Amino acid sequence: MHDLRRSLAAFGTPDFVAVLREELTALGPDALGLQQALTAGSTAVSDDIDVMILRQSETSDGPGVRIGVFFTSVLGGCACADDPTPENEHTEYCELDITIARETGAARIDPAAD
């Protein structure tokens, strides 16, 4: 579980999106599960993580949010001087579902269900 108390406090206000984006990007790729979402690279990098809010809802447990995450991955072992494909960085995308517990601000982050 991850602490998103600031996002919980901001839910329903105009500041919610900015606060949630700040808290999620600070968590980094491991906490967001980006390594499991790779399609082109072999390692998710913490540089340039960008979060887009796709939808918000109120559940019995607390706020629910679906986010789209744009991030960068690298392909280890590439980019040698004589490599015919020196491109080492790849743009990746995944969608995640986040539920923030109303009582504690603890967040569960899962790959999007559909």
C-alpha positions in Angstrom: 0.0 0.0 0.0 1.1 3.5 -0.8 0.4 6.7 1.2 -1.7 9.1 -0.8 -3.3 11.1 2.0 -2.7 14.4 0.3 -4.6 13.2 -2.8 -7.4 11.9 -0.5 -7.7 15.3 1.1 -7.8 17.0 -2.3 -10.3 14.7 -3.8 -13.3 16.6 -5.1 -11.4 19.9 -5.3 -9.8 21.6 -8.3 -6.3 20.7 -6.9 -6.9 16.9 -6.9 -5.4 16.2 -10.3 -2.2 18.2 -9.6 -1.8 16.7 -6.1 -2.4 13.1 -7.4 0.1 13.6 -10.3 2.7 14.9 -7.9 2.3 12.0 -5.4 2.3 9.3 -8.1 5.3 10.5 -9.9 7.2 10.7 -6.6 6.4 7.0 -6.0 8.5 6.0 -9.0 8.3 3.1 -11.5 8.6 0.3 -9.0 5.7 1.4 -6.8 3.6 2.0 -9.8 4.3 -1.5 -11.3 5.7 -0.1 -14.5 8.3 -2.8 -14.9 5.4 -5.3 -15.4 3.8 -3.0 -18.1 6.8 -2.9 -20.4 6.2 -3.6 -24.1 9.4 -2.4 -25.8 12.2 -2.0 -23.3 13.6 -4.2 -20.5 13.8 -1.6 -17.7 11.4 1.2 -16.7 13.2 4.4 -15.8 12.1 7.0 -13.3 12.8 10.0 -15.6 9.8 11.6 -17.3 6.9 9.7 -15.7 3.7 11.5 -16.8 0.3 10.7 -15.3 -3.0 11.5 -17.0 -6.3 11.1 -15.1 -8.7 9.1 -17.3 -11.7 8.9 -14.9 -12.6 9.4 -11.2 -15.3 7.7 -9.1 -16.4 7.5 -5.6 -16.6 3.9 -4.2 -17.7 2.6 -0.9 -14.0 2.1 0.1 -13.0 5.6 -1.1 -12.0 7.5 -4.3 -11.2 5.4 -7.3 -9.1 6.7 -10.2 -8.1 5.2 -13.6 -4.8 6.8 -14.8 -2.8 6.5 -18.0 1.0 6.5 -17.4 3.5 7.6 -20.0 7.0 6.6 -19.1 10.4 5.7 -20.6 12.1 2.3 -20.8 15.5 1.3 -21.9 16.7 -1.9 -23.5 19.8 -3.1 -21.6 22.9 -4.1 -23.6 22.1 -1.8 -26.6 23.6 1.5 -27.8 27.1 0.2 -28.5 29.1 2.2 -31.1 28.7 -0.4 -33.8 25.1 -1.3 -33.0 22.9 -0.8 -36.1 19.9 0.2 -33.9 21.4 2.8 -31.4 17.9 3.8 -30.1 18.0 2.8 -26.5 15.0 4.7 -25.0 11.4 3.7 -25.7 8.2 5.5 -24.9 5.8 3.2 -22.9 2.2 3.5 -21.8 0.0 1.7 -19.4 -3.3 2.2 -17.5 -3.6 1.7 -13.8 -6.6 1.6 -11.3 -6.0 3.2 -8.0 -8.3 3.0 -4.9 -7.5 5.2 -2.0 -8.8 4.1 1.4 -11.1 6.8 2.9 -9.9 6.1 6.5 -6.1 6.0 6.0 -5.2 7.4 2.6 -3.5 4.0 1.8 -3.7 3.4 -1.9 -3.9 0.1 -3.8 -2.5 0.3 -7.4 -3.4 -2.4 -9.9 -3.2 -2.8 -13.7 -6.4 -1.6 -15.3 -9.0 -4.4 -15.4 -10.1 -3.8 -19.0 
